Amino acid sequence: MSAFFGPTHRRFQDAHGTRKLADRLEELAHPAFEPQERDFIQGVAMLFVSTVDGQGRPTVSYKGGAPGFVRVTGPSELVFPSYDGNGMFLTLGNIAASTEVGLLFIDFERPYRLRVQGRAALANDPALLGLYPGADHVVRVTTSRIFVNCGRYIHRNAGSTLSPHVPDPRGRQPFPAWKRLDLFAGALPAPDARRVDEAGGTMPIERYPGEAGA
């Protein structure tokens, strides 16, 4: 029996003659981080998180931060922060409904990618949250499978400039320009609405400058 593959996967594998290769890759998957995997993860500035809601509907979210924002805290455990976003809380809401997650880490320089599957939960430890100034929550993932994927279709990207919105050591970050769009007037939380007024009020989407130059 395979923990990875079901009948639908096997049909494709058999049609393309890759069943033995797939089995070998499954054998190489492991629940605990190897030293080089730990070092790679703790040096990334981004990851992609897949989650599903209580009705089985999937979503994928991008999470970014300064290198080191993902921490490997145990042989089969990692944590990462959740910073202020668009207020939908798709990732956290999905985790609260269905803990199964998939993480994708990509190195756009080598190129190289690493997949992590496991179960996620919110970590309410104040000391842990204190490691991430500016974070609203911290997510803890207990890994079940870690495996490398082929990196040949990864497009190289030499850019290494971090977003100006990554919180600084005191948790401060620029106020996002998108919250000033008149599309969101009357829908923002009260503290954000005050920030909009302090920044000069709302603006039409035609004047939206983007976020890169904050």
MDTraj code that builds the backbone (N, CA, C; nanometers):
import mdtraj as md
import numpy as np

residues = "MET SER ALA PHE PHE GLY PRO THR HIS ARG ARG PHE GLN ASP ALA HIS GLY THR ARG LYS LEU ALA ASP ARG LEU GLU GLU LEU ALA HIS PRO ALA PHE GLU PRO GLN GLU ARG ASP PHE ILE GLN GLY VAL ALA MET LEU PHE VAL SER THR VAL ASP GLY GLN GLY ARG PRO THR VAL SER TYR LYS GLY GLY ALA PRO GLY PHE VAL ARG VAL THR GLY PRO SER GLU LEU VAL PHE PRO SER TYR ASP GLY ASN GLY MET PHE LEU THR LEU GLY ASN ILE ALA ALA SER THR GLU VAL GLY LEU LEU PHE ILE ASP PHE GLU ARG PRO TYR ARG LEU ARG VAL GLN GLY ARG ALA ALA LEU ALA ASN ASP PRO ALA LEU LEU GLY LEU TYR PRO GLY ALA ASP HIS VAL VAL ARG VAL THR THR SER ARG ILE PHE VAL ASN CYS GLY ARG TYR ILE HIS ARG ASN ALA GLY SER THR LEU SER PRO HIS VAL PRO ASP PRO ARG GLY ARG GLN PRO PHE PRO ALA TRP LYS ARG LEU ASP LEU PHE ALA GLY ALA LEU PRO ALA PRO ASP ALA ARG ARG VAL ASP GLU ALA GLY GLY THR MET PRO ILE GLU ARG TYR PRO GLY GLU ALA GLY ALA".split()
xyz = np.array([
    [0.0834, -0.1200, 0.0000],
    [0.0000, 0.0000, 0.0000],
    [0.0869, 0.1250, 0.0000],
    [0.0414, 0.2262, -0.0726],
    [0.1153, 0.3513, -0.0805],
    [0.0472, 0.4572, 0.0041],
    [0.1258, 0.5324, 0.0794],
    [0.0722, 0.6458, 0.1546],
    [0.0579, 0.7686, 0.0660],
    [0.1293, 0.7688, -0.0466],
    [0.1274, 0.8820, -0.1387],
    [0.0183, 0.8695, -0.2444],
    [0.0077, 0.7506, -0.3029],
    [-0.0622, 0.7363, -0.4296],
    [-0.1894, 0.6525, -0.4176],
    [-0.2925, 0.6966, -0.4897],
    [-0.4173, 0.6234, -0.5008],
    [-0.4354, 0.5718, -0.6428],
    [-0.5513, 0.5140, -0.6721],
    [-0.5755, 0.4562, -0.8043],
    [-0.5603, 0.5546, -0.9199],
    [-0.5996, 0.6796, -0.8991],
    [-0.5889, 0.7764, -1.0090],
    [-0.4429, 0.8085, -1.0410],
    [-0.3591, 0.8208, -0.9350],
    [-0.2167, 0.8437, -0.9591],
    [-0.1554, 0.7252, -1.0328],
    [-0.1925, 0.6043, -0.9878],
    [-0.1350, 0.4843, -1.0473],
    [-0.1703, 0.4716, -1.1952],
    [-0.2894, 0.5132, -1.2333],
    [-0.3275, 0.5031, -1.3748],
    [-0.2348, 0.5873, -1.4617],
    [-0.2052, 0.7083, -1.4169],
    [-0.1140, 0.7935, -1.4935],
    [0.0273, 0.7364, -1.4928],
    [0.0722, 0.6895, -1.3758],
    [0.2071, 0.6328, -1.3660],
    [0.2226, 0.5124, -1.4580],
    [0.1239, 0.4271, -1.4605],
    [0.1314, 0.3086, -1.5449],
    [0.1249, 0.3460, -1.6927],
    [0.0469, 0.4459, -1.7253],
    [0.0358, 0.4887, -1.8650],
    [0.1674, 0.5463, -1.9164],
    [0.2462, 0.6070, -1.8247],
    [0.3721, 0.6699, -1.8647],
    [0.4942, 0.5907, -1.8198],
    [0.4744, 0.4738, -1.7622],
    [0.5863, 0.3900, -1.7227],
    [0.6677, 0.4437, -1.6066],
    [0.6051, 0.5191, -1.5152],
    [0.6813, 0.5816, -1.4063],
    [0.6467, 0.5268, -1.2682],
    [0.5780, 0.4132, -1.2600],
    [0.5385, 0.3612, -1.1286],
    [0.6609, 0.3334, -1.0406],
    [0.7636, 0.2704, -1.0947],
    [0.8824, 0.2407, -1.0146],
    [0.9525, 0.3676, -0.9693],
    [0.9578, 0.4671, -1.0576],
    [1.0181, 0.5954, -1.0198],
    [0.9371, 0.6610, -0.9085],
    [0.8049, 0.6591, -0.9209],
    [0.7195, 0.7173, -0.8181],
    [0.7393, 0.6462, -0.6844],
    [0.7494, 0.5115, -0.6880],
    [0.7719, 0.4364, -0.5649],
    [0.9055, 0.4725, -0.5008],
    [1.0083, 0.4927, -0.5851],
    [1.1389, 0.5293, -0.5310],
    [1.1326, 0.6663, -0.4646],
    [1.0631, 0.7591, -0.5265],
    [1.0503, 0.8925, -0.4680],
    [0.9730, 0.8877, -0.3362],
    [0.8734, 0.8013, -0.3303],
    [0.8007, 0.7858, -0.2046],
    [0.8919, 0.7284, -0.0965],
    [0.9782, 0.6355, -0.1336],
    [1.0717, 0.5772, -0.0370],
    [1.1669, 0.6822, 0.0189],
    [1.2009, 0.7805, -0.0635],
    [1.2957, 0.8827, -0.0226],
    [1.2324, 0.9923, 0.0631],
    [1.0985, 0.9994, 0.0640],
    [1.0311, 1.0979, 0.1486],
    [1.0541, 1.0616, 0.2954],
    [1.0581, 1.1631, 0.3815],
    [1.0912, 1.1394, 0.5221],
    [1.0181, 1.2406, 0.6095],
    [0.9953, 1.2094, 0.7367],
    [0.9204, 1.2990, 0.8237],
    [1.0049, 1.4029, 0.8967],
    [1.1350, 1.3816, 0.9063],
    [1.2229, 1.4727, 0.9810],
    [1.3164, 1.5454, 0.8858],
    [1.3511, 1.6678, 0.9221],
    [1.4357, 1.7502, 0.8368],
    [1.5801, 1.7021, 0.8373],
    [1.6372, 1.6919, 0.7186],
    [1.7809, 1.6716, 0.7064],
    [1.8511, 1.8048, 0.7333],
    [1.9778, 1.8036, 0.7746],
    [2.0469, 1.9301, 0.8056],
    [2.0425, 2.0308, 0.6911],
    [2.0633, 1.9859, 0.5663],
    [2.0637, 2.0797, 0.4556],
    [1.9244, 2.1355, 0.4282],
    [1.8212, 2.0560, 0.4565],
    [1.6843, 2.1042, 0.4400],
    [1.6519, 2.2087, 0.5458],
    [1.6954, 2.1849, 0.6681],
    [1.6750, 2.2819, 0.7754],
    [1.7421, 2.4134, 0.7411],
    [1.8665, 2.4077, 0.6949],
    [1.9396, 2.5299, 0.6626],
    [1.8731, 2.6044, 0.5473],
    [1.8269, 2.5300, 0.4471],
    [1.7605, 2.5924, 0.3330],
    [1.6334, 2.6637, 0.3770],
    [1.5492, 2.5956, 0.4539],
    [1.4217, 2.6535, 0.4965],
    [1.4446, 2.7781, 0.5809],
    [1.5434, 2.7749, 0.6700],
    [1.5663, 2.8892, 0.7585],
    [1.6346, 3.0054, 0.6883],
    [1.6685, 2.9868, 0.5605],
    [1.7278, 3.0967, 0.4854],
    [1.6358, 3.1583, 0.3818],
    [1.5140, 3.1022, 0.3657],
    [1.4255, 3.1512, 0.2608],
    [1.3571, 3.2806, 0.3028],
    [1.3119, 3.3559, 0.2021],
    [1.2365, 3.4785, 0.2265],
    [1.0915, 3.4638, 0.1820],
    [1.0519, 3.3423, 0.1410],
    [0.9138, 3.3212, 0.0978],
    [0.8805, 3.1729, 0.1011],
    [0.7521, 3.1453, 0.1097],
    [0.7024, 3.0098, 0.0910],
    [0.5597, 3.0176, 0.0417],
    [0.5107, 2.9060, -0.0138],
    [0.3728, 2.8954, -0.0585],
    [0.3041, 2.7906, 0.0278],
    [0.1817, 2.8222, 0.0735],
    [0.1073, 2.7370, 0.1649],
    [-0.0250, 2.6983, 0.1006],
    [-0.0507, 2.5690, 0.0888],
    [-0.1803, 2.5225, 0.0396],
    [-0.2625, 2.4725, 0.1569],
    [-0.3899, 2.5118, 0.1600],
    [-0.4827, 2.4717, 0.2655],
    [-0.6176, 2.4406, 0.2026],
    [-0.7037, 2.3764, 0.2791],
    [-0.8406, 2.3514, 0.2340],
    [-0.9366, 2.3931, 0.3437],
    [-1.0558, 2.4390, 0.3028],
    [-1.1541, 2.4800, 0.4027],
    [-1.2389, 2.3608, 0.4456],
    [-1.3389, 2.3858, 0.5281],
    [-1.4213, 2.2790, 0.5807],
    [-1.5035, 2.2075, 0.4761],
    [-1.5164, 2.2675, 0.3565],
    [-1.5900, 2.2040, 0.2475],
    [-1.4967, 2.1408, 0.1437],
    [-1.3664, 2.1381, 0.1747],
    [-1.2706, 2.0772, 0.0838],
    [-1.2250, 2.1667, -0.0287],
    [-1.2588, 2.2964, -0.0231],
    [-1.2171, 2.3893, -0.1279],
    [-1.0748, 2.4365, -0.1004],
    [-0.9849, 2.4261, -0.1991],
    [-0.8441, 2.4589, -0.1751],
    [-0.8114, 2.6056, -0.2009],
    [-0.7033, 2.6496, -0.1416],
    [-0.6440, 2.7785, -0.1759],
    [-0.4937, 2.7683, -0.1550],
    [-0.4196, 2.8559, -0.2200],
    [-0.2745, 2.8631, -0.2038],
    [-0.2389, 3.0069, -0.1703],
    [-0.1586, 3.0252, -0.0685],
    [-0.1188, 3.1589, -0.0260],
    [0.0327, 3.1724, -0.0294],
    [0.0764, 3.2925, -0.0625],
    [0.2188, 3.3284, -0.0565],
    [0.2455, 3.3919, 0.0788],
    [0.3537, 3.3515, 0.1439],
    [0.3964, 3.4126, 0.2694],
    [0.5406, 3.4594, 0.2529],
    [0.5673, 3.5814, 0.2903],
    [0.7021, 3.6355, 0.2761],
    [0.7493, 3.7025, 0.4038],
    [0.8798, 3.7128, 0.4179],
    [0.9392, 3.7780, 0.5340],
    [1.0889, 3.7869, 0.5160],
    [1.1562, 3.8390, 0.6159],
    [1.3022, 3.8436, 0.6107],
    [1.3571, 3.7023, 0.6240],
    [1.4717, 3.6735, 0.5606],
    [1.5306, 3.5393, 0.5774],
    [1.5401, 3.5012, 0.7249],
    [1.4947, 3.3809, 0.7561],
    [1.4872, 3.3373, 0.8939],
    [1.3474, 3.3442, 0.9518],
    [1.2501, 3.3974, 0.8732],
    [1.1157, 3.4086, 0.9282],
    [1.0483, 3.2714, 0.9423],
    [1.0962, 3.1722, 0.8688],
    [1.0540, 3.0341, 0.8930],
    [1.1609, 2.9691, 0.9808],
    [1.1191, 2.9127, 1.0926],
    [1.2130, 2.8527, 1.1869],
    [1.1822, 2.7037, 1.2025],
    [1.2847, 2.6214, 1.1927],
    [1.2702, 2.4789, 1.2212],
    [1.2906, 2.4618, 1.3710],
    [1.1844, 2.4256, 1.4416],
    [1.1866, 2.4228, 1.5882],
    [1.1933, 2.2819, 1.6455],
    [1.2016, 2.1823, 1.5598],
    [1.2130, 2.0443, 1.6049],
    [1.2454, 1.9548, 1.4882],
    [1.2744, 1.8285, 1.5121],
    [1.3089, 1.7370, 1.4034],
    [1.2031, 1.7322, 1.2939],
    [1.0754, 1.7460, 1.3329],
    [0.9644, 1.7404, 1.2375],
    [0.8683, 1.8564, 1.2616],
    [0.9228, 1.9738, 1.2893],
    [0.8377, 2.0881, 1.3223],
    [0.8997, 2.2175, 1.2731],
    [0.8140, 2.3047, 1.2198],
    [0.8566, 2.4392, 1.1823],
    [0.7469, 2.5366, 1.2183],
    [0.7847, 2.6647, 1.2266],
    [0.6872, 2.7711, 1.2536],
    [0.7130, 2.8866, 1.1584],
    [0.6064, 2.9608, 1.1308],
    [0.6195, 3.0835, 1.0528],
    [0.5113, 3.1819, 1.0961],
    [0.5349, 3.3138, 1.0792],
    [0.4403, 3.4134, 1.1261],
    [0.3328, 3.4435, 1.0225],
    [0.2221, 3.4951, 1.0707],
    [0.1175, 3.5495, 0.9838],
    [0.1113, 3.6991, 1.0091],
    [0.1491, 3.7774, 0.9080],
    [0.1477, 3.9236, 0.9190],
    [0.0150, 3.9794, 0.8682],
    [-0.0069, 4.1064, 0.8919],
    [-0.1267, 4.1749, 0.8452],
    [-0.1437, 4.1554, 0.6941],
    [-0.2647, 4.1196, 0.6525],
    [-0.2911, 4.0974, 0.5106],
    [-0.4176, 4.1687, 0.4672],
    [-0.4993, 4.1008, 0.3864],
    [-0.6196, 4.1644, 0.3340],
    [-0.7424, 4.1418, 0.4213],
    [-0.7240, 4.0764, 0.5355],
    [-0.8341, 4.0587, 0.6290],
    [-0.9249, 3.9416, 0.5995],
    [-0.8979, 3.8655, 0.4937],
    [-0.9817, 3.7492, 0.4629],
    [-0.9489, 3.6295, 0.5511],
    [-0.8235, 3.6179, 0.5955],
    [-0.7771, 3.5085, 0.6812],
    [-0.8101, 3.3715, 0.6216],
    [-0.7866, 3.3582, 0.4911],
    [-0.8132, 3.2308, 0.4259],
    [-0.7242, 3.1195, 0.4822],
    [-0.5946, 3.1481, 0.4951],
    [-0.5034, 3.0446, 0.5444],
    [-0.5365, 3.0047, 0.6872],
    [-0.5479, 3.1022, 0.7764],
    [-0.5732, 3.0694, 0.9173],
    [-0.7116, 3.0088, 0.9356],
    [-0.8110, 3.0605, 0.8637],
    [-0.9449, 3.0054, 0.8732],
    [-0.9508, 2.8621, 0.8236],
    [-0.8780, 2.8354, 0.7146],
    [-0.8746, 2.6983, 0.6643],
    [-0.8057, 2.6041, 0.7616],
    [-0.6946, 2.6508, 0.8205],
    [-0.6227, 2.5670, 0.9169],
    [-0.7114, 2.5347, 1.0374],
    [-0.7928, 2.6315, 1.0784],
    [-0.8832, 2.6075, 1.1908],
    [-0.9893, 2.5038, 1.1564],
    [-1.0211, 2.4899, 1.0263],
    [-1.1228, 2.3946, 0.9829],
    [-1.0646, 2.2600, 0.9430],
    [-0.9470, 2.2626, 0.8809],
    [-0.8843, 2.1399, 0.8306],
    [-0.7346, 2.1572, 0.8405],
    [-0.6708, 2.0792, 0.9254],
    [-0.5316, 2.1066, 0.9602],
    [-0.4301, 2.0642, 0.8547],
    [-0.4718, 1.9861, 0.7550],
    [-0.3779, 1.9371, 0.6543],
    [-0.3266, 2.0527, 0.5692],
    [-0.1935, 2.0615, 0.5540],
    [-0.1332, 2.1683, 0.4743],
    [-0.0219, 2.1116, 0.3863],
    [0.0070, 2.1849, 0.2815],
    [0.1235, 2.1578, 0.1980],
    [0.2047, 2.2840, 0.1849],
    [0.3362, 2.2747, 0.2018],
    [0.4252, 2.3899, 0.1908],
    [0.5204, 2.3668, 0.0744],
    [0.5465, 2.4733, -0.0001],
    [0.6406, 2.4664, -0.1116],
    [0.7458, 2.5745, -0.0930],
    [0.8723, 2.5333, -0.0856],
    [0.9859, 2.6245, -0.0738],
    [1.0639, 2.6186, -0.2049],
    [1.0955, 2.7355, -0.2608],
    [1.1640, 2.7412, -0.3898],
    [1.2887, 2.8282, -0.3804],
    [1.3978, 2.7776, -0.4323],
    [1.5202, 2.8555, -0.4521],
    [1.5266, 2.8892, -0.6008],
    [1.5104, 3.0169, -0.6340],
    [1.5070, 3.0594, -0.7732],
    [1.6458, 3.0787, -0.8325],
    [1.7491, 3.0535, -0.7536],
    [1.8854, 3.0729, -0.8019],
    [1.9504, 2.9421, -0.8451],
    [1.9312, 2.8344, -0.7666],
    [2.0059, 2.7110, -0.7986],
    [1.9667, 2.6418, -0.9276],
    [1.8453, 2.6082, -0.9602],
    [1.7177, 2.6157, -0.8890],
    [1.6909, 2.4879, -0.8106],
    [1.5974, 2.4980, -0.7133],
    [1.5743, 2.3867, -0.6214],
    [1.4396, 2.4102, -0.5547],
    [1.3681, 2.3010, -0.5264],
    [1.2431, 2.3164, -0.4525],
    [1.2218, 2.2000, -0.3575],
    [1.1552, 2.2312, -0.2470],
    [1.1321, 2.1337, -0.1403],
    [0.9854, 2.1402, -0.1005],
    [0.9235, 2.0216, -0.0914],
    [0.7833, 2.0133, -0.0491],
    [0.7759, 1.9577, 0.0928],
    [0.6823, 2.0128, 0.1688],
    [0.6580, 1.9668, 0.3050],
    [0.5074, 1.9480, 0.3211],
    [0.4676, 1.8312, 0.3691],
    [0.3281, 1.8055, 0.4017],
    [0.3167, 1.7802, 0.5509],
    [0.2052, 1.8221, 0.6085],
    [0.1879, 1.8000, 0.7511],
    [0.0577, 1.8558, 0.8022],
    [0.0525, 1.8743, 0.9323],
    [-0.0649, 1.9297, 0.9988],
    [-0.0263, 2.0608, 1.0667],
    [-0.1136, 2.1588, 1.0538],
    [-0.0835, 2.2923, 1.1059],
    [-0.1807, 2.3309, 1.2164],
    [-0.1346, 2.4180, 1.3045],
    [-0.2183, 2.4722, 1.4116],
    [-0.1627, 2.6080, 1.4501],
    [-0.2466, 2.6913, 1.5069],
    [-0.1989, 2.8193, 1.5579],
    [-0.1241, 2.7967, 1.6885],
    [-0.0086, 2.8602, 1.7007],
    [0.0721, 2.8513, 1.8221],
    [0.0467, 2.9767, 1.9047],
    [-0.0081, 2.9608, 2.0227],
    [-0.0465, 3.0750, 2.1050],
    [0.0569, 3.1113, 2.2109],
    [0.1736, 3.0505, 2.2035],
    [0.2788, 3.0783, 2.3005],
    [0.3258, 3.2231, 2.2856],
    [0.3075, 3.3078, 2.3878],
    [0.3501, 3.4486, 2.3772],
    [0.4987, 3.4626, 2.3468],
    [0.5813, 3.3718, 2.4013],
    [0.7251, 3.3803, 2.3753],
    [0.7536, 3.3566, 2.2279],
    [0.6800, 3.2658, 2.1664],
    [0.6977, 3.2383, 2.0245],
    [0.6514, 3.3563, 1.9408],
    [0.5372, 3.4125, 1.9745],
    [0.4887, 3.5303, 1.9020],
    [0.5855, 3.6470, 1.9180],
    [0.6523, 3.6524, 2.0336],
    [0.7485, 3.7596, 2.0574],
    [0.8697, 3.7534, 1.9670],
    [0.8931, 3.6392, 1.9040],
    [1.0042, 3.6279, 1.8092],
    [0.9754, 3.6989, 1.6783],
    [0.8479, 3.7360, 1.6570],
    [0.8069, 3.7926, 1.5285],
    [0.7369, 3.9267, 1.5489],
    [0.8115, 4.0342, 1.5732],
    [0.7488, 4.1660, 1.5869],
    [0.6646, 4.1980, 1.4636],
    [0.5439, 4.2446, 1.4857],
    [0.4554, 4.2791, 1.3760],
    [0.3639, 4.1671, 1.3321],
    [0.3828, 4.0460, 1.3850],
    [0.2993, 3.9324, 1.3456],
    [0.1709, 3.9306, 1.4276],
    [0.0622, 3.8873, 1.3640],
    [-0.0654, 3.8709, 1.4331],
    [-0.0771, 3.7322, 1.4956],
    [-0.0204, 3.6327, 1.4280],
    [-0.0293, 3.4945, 1.4738],
    [0.0971, 3.4206, 1.4309],
    [0.1169, 3.3036, 1.4889],
    [0.2244, 3.2140, 1.4477],
    [0.1625, 3.0785, 1.4163],
    [0.2039, 3.0198, 1.3040],
    [0.1551, 2.8888, 1.2619],
    [0.2631, 2.7849, 1.2897],
    [0.2239, 2.6749, 1.3529],
    [0.3154, 2.5637, 1.3772],
    [0.2747, 2.4465, 1.2881],
    [0.3704, 2.3905, 1.2146],
    [0.3448, 2.2773, 1.1268],
    [0.4239, 2.1568, 1.1758],
    [0.3540, 2.0474, 1.2007],
    [0.4172, 1.9194, 1.2313],
    [0.4220, 1.8382, 1.1031],
    [0.5408, 1.8056, 1.0574],
    [0.5583, 1.7468, 0.9254],
    [0.5322, 1.5967, 0.9262],
    [0.4769, 1.5497, 0.8145],
    [0.4589, 1.4061, 0.7940],
    [0.5436, 1.3561, 0.6784],
    [0.5627, 1.4403, 0.5757],
    [0.6431, 1.4019, 0.4600],
    [0.7224, 1.5227, 0.4115],
    [0.8488, 1.5011, 0.3851],
    [0.9376, 1.6024, 0.3281],
    [1.0026, 1.5389, 0.2065],
    [0.9961, 1.6058, 0.0935],
    [1.0564, 1.5473, -0.0261],
    [1.0929, 1.6552, -0.1266],
    [1.1984, 1.6271, -0.2016],
    [1.2494, 1.7192, -0.3035],
    [1.1779, 1.6918, -0.4346],
    [1.1480, 1.7977, -0.5096],
    [1.0895, 1.7859, -0.6427],
    [1.1877, 1.8339, -0.7476],
    [1.1657, 1.7887, -0.8699],
    [1.2480, 1.8323, -0.9831],
    [1.2428, 1.9837, -0.9959],
    [1.3593, 2.0468, -1.0101],
    [1.3652, 2.1920, -1.0188],
    [1.3895, 2.2464, -1.1582],
    [1.3805, 2.1612, -1.2618],
    [1.4240, 2.2064, -1.3941],
    [1.3334, 2.3106, -1.4567],
    [1.2073, 2.3233, -1.4125],
    [1.1182, 2.4223, -1.4730],
    [1.1086, 2.5502, -1.3898],
    [1.1939, 2.5616, -1.2893],
    [1.1956, 2.6836, -1.2092],
    [1.2709, 2.7920, -1.2859],
    [1.2057, 2.9039, -1.3061],
    [1.2696, 3.0169, -1.3750],
    [1.3620, 3.0900, -1.2781],
    [1.4804, 3.1179, -1.3229],
    [1.5779, 3.1851, -1.2368],
    [1.5408, 3.3317, -1.2180],
    [1.5647, 3.3802, -1.0999],
    [1.5338, 3.5189, -1.0668],
    [1.6460, 3.5719, -0.9786],
    [1.7217, 3.6663, -1.0319],
    [1.8378, 3.7166, -0.9577],
    [1.8002, 3.8209, -0.8535],
    [1.6725, 3.8652, -0.8520],
    [1.6331, 3.9696, -0.7574],
    [1.6447, 3.9228, -0.6142],
    [1.7004, 4.0064, -0.5284],
    [1.7174, 3.9688, -0.3875],
    [1.6710, 4.0799, -0.2935],
    [1.5985, 4.1792, -0.3459],
    [1.5517, 4.2900, -0.2630],
    [1.4246, 4.2501, -0.1902],
    [1.4241, 4.2620, -0.0597],
    [1.3061, 4.2287, 0.0178],
    [1.1992, 4.3357, 0.0017],
    [1.0739, 4.2964, 0.0182],
    [0.9634, 4.3919, 0.0166],
    [0.9818, 4.4927, 0.1293],
    [0.9510, 4.6205, 0.1040],
    [0.9604, 4.7196, 0.2113],
    [0.8555, 4.6983, 0.3195],
    [0.7618, 4.6080, 0.2974],
    [0.6563, 4.5845, 0.3952],
    [0.6905, 4.4762, 0.4958],
    [0.8057, 4.4127, 0.4830],
    [0.8472, 4.3179, 0.5855],
    [0.8665, 4.3949, 0.7166],
    [0.7989, 4.3544, 0.8247],
    [0.8122, 4.4302, 0.9495],
    [0.9574, 4.4413, 0.9952],
    [0.9913, 4.5599, 1.0495],
    [1.1271, 4.5796, 1.0988],
    [1.1401, 4.5159, 1.2372],
    [1.2582, 4.5222, 1.3001],
    [1.2752, 4.4557, 1.4299],
    [1.1788, 4.5017, 1.5384],
    [1.1160, 4.6191, 1.5201],
    [1.0183, 4.6666, 1.6178],
    [0.8748, 4.6377, 1.5734],
    [0.8613, 4.5654, 1.4605],
    [0.7285, 4.5304, 1.4117],
    [0.6629, 4.6370, 1.3275],
    [0.7369, 4.7417, 1.2918],
    [0.6785, 4.8499, 1.2125],
    [0.6883, 4.8184, 1.0640],
    [0.5898, 4.8655, 0.9877],
    [0.5906, 4.8498, 0.8435],
    [0.5095, 4.9639, 0.7820],
    [0.5368, 4.9990, 0.6564],
    [0.4607, 5.1067, 0.5939],
    [0.3133, 5.0710, 0.5834],
    [0.2292, 5.1723, 0.5876],
    [0.0863, 5.1501, 0.5703],
    [0.0601, 5.1186, 0.4230],
    [-0.0076, 5.0076, 0.3931],
    [-0.0265, 4.9695, 0.2529],
    [-0.1167, 5.0665, 0.1776],
    [-0.0730, 5.1028, 0.0590],
    [-0.1490, 5.1985, -0.0214],
    [-0.2841, 5.1432, -0.0623],
    [-0.2953, 5.0109, -0.0786],
    [-0.4231, 4.9566, -0.1255],
    [-0.5364, 4.9817, -0.0272],
    [-0.5037, 4.9996, 0.1009],
    [-0.6092, 5.0262, 0.1982],
    [-0.6666, 5.1665, 0.1845],
    [-0.6001, 5.2509, 0.1045],
    [-0.6518, 5.3856, 0.0791],
    [-0.7450, 5.3906, -0.0411],
    [-0.7576, 5.2813, -0.1150],
    [-0.8460, 5.2807, -0.2314],
    [-0.9906, 5.3036, -0.1877],
    [-1.0609, 5.3868, -0.2621],
    [-1.1990, 5.4167, -0.2243],
    [-1.2895, 5.2939, -0.2335],
    [-1.2404, 5.1898, -0.2995],
    [-1.3167, 5.0648, -0.3064],
    [-1.3433, 5.0070, -0.1684],
    [-1.2539, 5.0381, -0.0715],
    [-1.2624, 4.9783, 0.0609],
    [-1.3126, 5.0753, 0.1666],
    [-1.3575, 5.1930, 0.1245],
    [-1.4103, 5.2911, 0.2195],
    [-1.5289, 5.2320, 0.2941],
    [-1.5264, 5.2426, 0.4262],
    [-1.6343, 5.1913, 0.5086],
    [-1.6210, 5.0447, 0.5436],
    [-1.5204, 4.9770, 0.4884],
    [-1.5044, 4.8337, 0.5141],
    [-1.3828, 4.8015, 0.5990],
    [-1.2957, 4.8992, 0.6241],
    [-1.1722, 4.8731, 0.6981],
    [-1.1969, 4.8725, 0.8483],
    [-1.1133, 4.7992, 0.9231],
    [-1.1199, 4.8115, 1.0697],
    [-1.0915, 4.9554, 1.1110],
    [-1.1423, 4.9943, 1.2268],
    [-1.1309, 5.1340, 1.2714],
    [-0.9864, 5.1846, 1.2734],
    [-0.8881, 5.1069, 1.3249],
    [-0.7507, 5.1602, 1.3240],
    [-0.6990, 5.1889, 1.1832],
    [-0.7337, 5.1047, 1.0872],
    [-0.6903, 5.1289, 0.9495],
    [-0.7616, 5.2496, 0.8896],
    [-0.8885, 5.2665, 0.9212],
    [-0.9626, 5.3824, 0.8707],
    [-0.8995, 5.5118, 0.9203],
    [-0.8530, 5.5118, 1.0465],
    [-0.7847, 5.6310, 1.0993],
    [-0.6543, 5.6552, 1.0240],
    [-0.5819, 5.5470, 0.9927],
    [-0.4569, 5.5618, 0.9178],
    [-0.4833, 5.6191, 0.7786],
    [-0.5933, 5.5785, 0.7176],
    [-0.6294, 5.6330, 0.5865],
    [-0.6504, 5.7839, 0.5965],
    [-0.7240, 5.8275, 0.6982],
    [-0.7468, 5.9714, 0.7157],
    [-0.6147, 6.0447, 0.7383],
    [-0.5274, 5.9873, 0.8188],
    [-0.3985, 6.0506, 0.8468],
    [-0.3115, 6.0594, 0.7225],
    [-0.3306, 5.9652, 0.6290],
    [-0.2498, 5.9631, 0.5070],
    [-0.3070, 6.0517, 0.3968],
    [-0.4175, 6.1188, 0.4246],
    [-0.4748, 6.2085, 0.3241],
    [-0.6044, 6.1605, 0.2631],
    [-0.6617, 6.0557, 0.3181],
    [-0.7909, 6.0089, 0.2702],
    [-0.7802, 5.9043, 0.1603],
    [-0.8939, 5.8724, 0.1050],
    [-0.9011, 5.7681, 0.0031],
    [-0.8546, 5.8202, -0.1329],
    [-0.8347, 5.7271, -0.2243],
    [-0.7969, 5.7621, -0.3613],
    [-0.8622, 5.6638, -0.4576],
    [-0.8856, 5.7071, -0.5809],
    [-0.9402, 5.6152, -0.6809],
    [-0.8338, 5.5179, -0.7280],
    [-0.8775, 5.4078, -0.7853],
    [-0.7828, 5.3053, -0.8268],
    [-0.6887, 5.3566, -0.9353],
    [-0.7303, 5.4570, -1.0100],
    [-0.6432, 5.5128, -1.1146],
    [-0.5172, 5.5760, -1.0573],
    [-0.5217, 5.6145, -0.9287],
    [-0.4061, 5.6772, -0.8643],
    [-0.3241, 5.5792, -0.7814],
    [-0.3655, 5.4529, -0.7795],
    [-0.2965, 5.3548, -0.6953],
    [-0.1529, 5.3361, -0.7435],
    [-0.0539, 5.3619, -0.6580],
    [0.0858, 5.3556, -0.7004],
    [0.1516, 5.2188, -0.6866],
    [0.0759, 5.1198, -0.6344],
    [0.1382, 4.9915, -0.6032],
    [0.2050, 4.9979, -0.4664],
    [0.2694, 4.8879, -0.4297],
    [0.3288, 4.8785, -0.2960],
    [0.4801, 4.8725, -0.2957],
    [0.5409, 4.8575, -0.4131],
    [0.6845, 4.8339, -0.4178],
    [0.7659, 4.9531, -0.3678],
    [0.7134, 5.0730, -0.3838],
    [0.7916, 5.1911, -0.3481],
    [0.7603, 5.2466, -0.2113],
    [0.6955, 5.1682, -0.1279],
    [0.6567, 5.2185, 0.0047],
    [0.7784, 5.2536, 0.0891],
])
top = md.Topology()
chain = top.add_chain()
for i, resn in enumerate(residues, 1):
    res = top.add_residue(resn, chain, resSeq=i)
    for name in ("N", "CA", "C"):
        top.add_atom(name, md.element.get_by_symbol(name[0]), res)
traj = md.Trajectory(xyz[None], top)
